[in-house]
Amino acid sequence: MRRVKERVIEAALFLAAAASVLVTLGIVGALVYESSTFFAHVSIIEFLTGTQWTPLTADARFGVLPLVSGTLVTTAVALAVAIPVGTICAVWLSEYASHRIREVVKPALELLTAVPTVVFGYFALLFVTPLLQRVIPNLPGFNMLSAGLVIGVMVIPYVTSLSEEAMRAVPLALREGAYALGATRIQVAWRVVFPAALSGISASYILTVSRALGETMIVAIAAGMQAKLTLNPTEPAATITAFIVQVSLGDLIHGSIGYQSIFAAGLVLLLMTLGLNILGFLIQRRYREAY
């Protein structure tokens, strides 16, 4: 009887794992199939190198570079906020905060991930943008800077939580050895613990980049959804996810070239995140420490 129960549990676990793999393959298959239909009408060279993205107009242009640039700029602004702030918070929680403070601060910080992103979007539009306009007088009402800053605040918990866990996993013997050699607490934190936990910390950075790349509502609300090729974060722009939301509102006929363009754009985003995940895996293997 016990062996039968084990077989049932093993089969259930296998089915759960297989289901997740099949769902992923189904998503990839749908993107590839719909994208192939799109590329039957649009040159892939024009798609990858074109600088105009106007698929919803009569004179349609399908150069994806404006969407890619908007996605990368907002992500870069977000990382400029999330990585330094999140890393400093992780070091403080791991090496300086008491157990009682850690038990209060860390869950409170992780509550940020539970806030709906549409709330962050309107926070960027109605609070952060007017605040920035006091510093940058000619800043448009819709811009990538405010959207990126708020995305950075939203993803801080990813950096902090995962980096803190990686640093807490570093053996106490390494810390004690460094203290025995006369190192100060800040030297131990940054020259001993941080390098030893670099594999897990780099994984948190990669996850944060992937999360920022895939953010939708904040950029759809605050960035302006104007597809143009620019690297200036103070200008309005559109991202890949924001364009997908725009088309998904239902104004276009299913099966039209404009509608199918969202699958091609989604495929680009998928390849970007896949590349980041592969990079993260390689970095983890390179810097992984065995204790």
Summary of the structure (lengths in Angstrom):
residues: 291
radius of gyration: 22.7
end to end distance: 40.0
largest distance: 74.8
contacts: 948
relative contact order: 0.15
helix: 75%
strand: 1%
